[in-house]
Amino acid sequence: ATPLLTANATEPKTIMSLWLGTGDAPLPMDPVERREYLLKGEVFLSWLVTRLNNQVLSVNHSTAAVHIVDQGVFLLAPRIFRLYLHLHQLDECLHRKLSRNFSRLQIHKRKGDIN
């Protein structure tokens, strides 16, 4: 199967370093360190890319948090961030912090930026 998303030369090297076979790195055992690690935008992106490439996330249906469209990958926020937090057993109220950290990567377009 062809990956939906791949690493390319325009992506930050910090993201490239996170491309792991399964997308899962050993997590820090300390709860605070674990939470801070999982809230990094790069870690979220690595998780997302891996899950899409492995076809683990549901896409393109009415309740999906991810849609593949002509312009790229459309993420429904805050749904995708809450899903990630829930799956990692973190408080879903942290979705704003995760969203900000992801936004700082500057690899996304917000609603209205598509044209």
N, C-alpha and C positions, 0 to 999 in steps of 0.2 A: 504494500500500500504506500502511496505517495504521501509524505507528511503534509498536513494542511499548513503548517507554519515551519519555517526553517530559519536557522541563524544565517545572517548575511553580513557583509562588510559594513553596513551602515548601523548595525546594532552595537551598543556599548560593549566593551570587552568584559565588563563585570557580568553582563548577561551571558556572554559566550562561556564564561567560566562555570556557569551553573548548568550547562547542558549535560545532564547525567543520564545514564542509560534508563533509569526508571523514574528520574525526577525526584527521587527521595534520597536525601543525604541524612546521615546520622544527626539527629536533633540534639541540641544541648540538653542536659538533664535538669539543670536548674530551671524552675518554672519561669522566672523573669527573663533569663537569657533565651529560653525557648520561645516565649511570646515575642520578644523583640526580633529574633531571627525570622519567625514566621510572618511578621508584619513588614518585612522588607519588600519593596516593590519588585526587586529582582527575583526573590524567592517565589512570590505570587506568580510572576510571569513564567518562570521555569515550570511551576506546577501546572499552569494553564496550558502551555505549549505541549508538555508531556501528555497531559490528559486528552488533549485534542488529537495529537498524533497517534495515540493508542486507542482512540475512539472510545474513551471511558466516559466523557461528558456527553450528555444529551445536547443535541443541536437542532436548530430549525424546526421546533414545534412550539406550540402556544405557551407551554410552561418552561421552556428552556431559558437558561440565563445567557446562552451563547447562540449567535446566529451567524452563519457564513453567508455573506452577501457579496455582490460584485465589487464593492469598494474595499472589502477586507473582512475582518472578524468584528462583529458587533457584539459588545458586552453590555448586558442589561445591569446597570448599577442602580441600587446597591445589591441587587440579587446575587450577582456572581461573587461579590466580596463576602456577603453573608454566608453563602454556601461554603466557600473556602474556609471561613472561620469556624463554621459549624463542623465541617469534616475534620478540622484540626483541634476540635474541642476547646475553642477560644470563645470568649464572649462576643456575640454578634454585634454588640454596640461598638466594637472596635472598627467597624467597617469604614468609618470616615477617615481614621488614621491610615488604614490600609489603602484606601482610595487615594489619599494625598501622596503616600509613598509611591504608589504606582504612577500617579500623574507626574511626579518629579523625574521619571525616566524619560519623559517627553517623546514617547513613541506612539502616542495615541492621538486621536482627533475626538473632540467633543461634539455633541449634537450641534449642527449648524456649521461645522467646519469641513464638511465633506466636499463641497465644490471647490 
